[in-house]
Amino acid sequence: MKKLVVIAATCALLGSATAALAAGDPTAGKTKSVTCAACHSADGNSAVAQYPKLAGQSADYLVKQLQDYKSGARANPIMAGMVAPLSPQDMEDLAAYFASQQIARGAADQALAPVGGAVFRGGNLTSGVSACAACHGATGAGNPAAKFPAIAGQHAEYVEAQLKAFRALERSNDAGQMMRAIAAKMTDPEIKAVASYVQGLQ
């Protein structure tokens, strides 16, 4: 319970910080996003569930992920090749463009919604899993100031894969190892249910 309170308090403090103004140019970003469209679609609403939707994501979060792919802090052979030629300004422009787009919402599996919603809103006090809403917000809109991503409407398949990657320590670019610590306590059914619930958040 103490860990849940500490994480929630940390999220609240980070969220109160003043968000930096985006330096990107969305018009330039749209032009530069042509190569991104193959996986993420032209407007950032990827049609393939293994690739994340970028539309409506906070620009700061997107810039951080691009930087992490380029530095190797986040490993992905496809993205490593895509970011290699990008300049810092390219990253800012791409992030500004995708942030300006509207995400296309999905639907949750109603059989999984009760468990997914319970974990999302309240965590699991027995196993020490923190509520997703503590950092990602009650509606899954994220916390741009803290670079916590918006997750509402994201593909369930992608969310499930990322939670499992954090749990397996295959992804490690989370602030303060927060996602690794949380995912480590989640069961496969909890991960699947939360991922489905998130996909249906409006």
C-alpha positions in Angstrom: 0.0 0.0 0.0 2.9 2.4 0.9 4.4 1.8 -2.6 1.1 2.6 -4.2 0.9 5.9 -2.3 4.5 6.8 -3.1 4.1 6.1 -6.8 0.9 8.1 -6.9 2.5 11.0 -5.1 5.5 10.9 -7.4 3.2 11.1 -10.5 1.3 14.0 -9.0 4.5 15.9 -8.3 5.9 15.3 -11.7 2.6 16.3 -13.3 2.6 19.6 -11.5 5.8 20.7 -13.3 5.5 23.2 -16.1 5.5 21.5 -19.4 8.0 22.7 -21.9 6.6 24.3 -25.0 6.9 22.1 -28.1 9.6 23.4 -30.4 8.4 21.3 -33.4 6.7 22.4 -36.6 3.8 20.1 -37.4 3.7 21.2 -41.0 7.3 20.2 -41.5 6.6 17.1 -39.5 3.9 16.0 -41.8 6.3 16.2 -44.8 9.0 14.3 -42.8 6.5 11.6 -41.7 6.1 9.9 -45.1 8.5 7.1 -44.1 6.7 6.6 -40.8 3.4 6.0 -42.6 4.3 2.4 -43.7 3.9 1.2 -40.1 2.1 4.0 -38.2 -0.2 5.2 -41.1 -0.2 8.8 -42.4 -2.2 10.2 -39.5 -0.5 8.1 -36.8 -3.4 5.7 -36.4 -1.6 2.5 -37.3 -3.7 -0.2 -38.9 -1.5 -3.0 -37.7 -2.0 -3.7 -34.0 1.7 -4.5 -33.3 2.7 -1.0 -34.2 1.6 1.8 -31.8 -0.8 4.6 -32.6 1.1 7.9 -32.5 -1.8 10.2 -33.1 -2.6 12.4 -30.2 0.4 11.3 -28.2 2.2 14.1 -26.3 5.1 15.6 -28.3 7.5 15.4 -25.4 6.9 11.7 -25.0 7.4 11.1 -28.7 10.6 13.0 -28.7 11.9 11.1 -25.8 11.1 7.7 -27.5 12.9 8.8 -30.7 15.9 10.0 -28.7 15.9 6.7 -26.8 15.8 4.6 -30.0 18.7 6.7 -31.4 20.8 6.3 -28.2 20.0 2.6 -27.8 18.2 3.2 -24.5 15.2 1.6 -26.2 16.0 -1.3 -28.4 14.2 -2.0 -31.6 16.0 -2.9 -34.9 13.4 -1.3 -37.1 13.2 1.9 -35.2 17.0 2.1 -34.8 17.3 2.2 -38.6 14.5 4.8 -38.9 15.9 7.2 -36.4 19.5 7.0 -37.5 19.3 9.9 -40.0 17.0 12.1 -37.8 18.3 15.4 -36.4 16.9 16.8 -33.1 14.8 19.2 -35.2 13.4 16.3 -37.2 12.3 14.6 -34.0 10.6 17.7 -32.7 8.8 18.2 -36.0 7.6 14.6 -36.3 6.5 14.7 -32.7 4.6 17.9 -33.2 2.8 16.5 -36.2 1.7 13.3 -34.7 0.7 15.0 -31.4 -1.6 17.3 -33.5 -3.5 14.3 -34.9 -6.7 12.7 -33.4 -6.4 9.2 -32.2 -8.9 6.7 -33.5 -10.4 4.9 -30.5 -10.8 1.1 -30.3 -13.1 -1.2 -28.3 -12.4 -3.3 -25.3 -13.3 -7.0 -25.0 -16.3 -6.9 -22.7 -15.3 -10.2 -21.1 -12.0 -8.7 -20.0 -13.3 -5.2 -19.1 -14.2 -5.8 -15.5 -10.8 -7.1 -14.5 -9.0 -4.6 -16.8 -11.0 -1.7 -15.4 -10.4 -2.7 -11.8 -6.6 -3.0 -12.3 -6.5 0.2 -14.3 -8.4 2.2 -11.7 -7.3 0.6 -8.4 -4.4 -1.7 -9.1 -4.1 -5.0 -7.1 -3.4 -4.3 -3.4 -2.8 -8.0 -2.8 0.1 -8.3 -5.2 1.2 -4.6 -5.0 0.3 -3.7 -8.6 -0.2 0.1 -8.8 -3.2 1.6 -10.5 -2.5 2.6 -14.1 -4.6 5.7 -13.6 -2.2 7.0 -10.9 0.3 8.0 -13.6 -1.6 7.8 -16.9 -4.7 9.6 -15.6 -8.3 8.5 -15.0 -9.1 8.7 -18.7 -5.7 7.4 -19.9 -4.7 10.8 -21.3 -1.2 10.5 -19.8 0.9 13.2 -18.2 2.8 15.2 -20.8 4.9 17.1 -18.2 6.2 13.9 -16.7 6.5 12.3 -20.2 4.0 9.6 -19.1 2.2 8.5 -22.4 -1.4 8.8 -23.3 -2.6 5.2 -23.5 -6.4 5.6 -24.1 -7.3 4.0 -27.5 -3.9 2.3 -27.9 -3.8 -1.1 -29.6 -4.3 -3.8 -27.0 -1.7 -6.0 -28.7 0.9 -3.3 -28.5 0.1 -2.5 -24.9 0.3 -6.1 -23.9 3.6 -6.5 -25.7 5.1 -3.5 -23.9 4.0 -4.6 -20.5 5.5 -8.0 -21.1 8.7 -6.4 -22.4 9.0 -4.3 -19.2 8.3 -7.4 -17.1 11.0 -9.4 -18.9 13.4 -6.4 -18.6 13.6 -6.3 -22.4 12.5 -2.6 -22.3 14.2 -0.4 -19.8 13.7 3.3 -20.7 11.0 3.9 -18.0 11.7 6.7 -15.5 12.8 5.3 -12.2 12.2 1.7 -13.3 8.5 2.4 -12.5 7.0 0.3 -15.3 9.4 -2.5 -14.8 8.5 -2.6 -11.1 4.8 -2.6 -11.8 4.8 -5.1 -14.7 6.9 -7.5 -12.7 4.0 -8.1 -10.4 1.4 -8.4 -13.1 0.0 -11.8 -14.2 -0.6 -12.6 -17.9 -4.4 -12.4 -17.4 -4.0 -9.0 -15.8 -1.8 -7.7 -18.6 -4.2 -8.9 -21.2 -7.2 -7.4 -19.4 -5.6 -4.0 -18.8 -4.4 -3.9 -22.4 -7.9 -4.6 -23.7 -9.5 -2.1 -21.3 -7.0 0.7 -22.4 -7.9 0.0 -26.0 -11.5 0.8 -25.3 -10.9 3.9 -23.2 -12.7 7.0 -24.7 
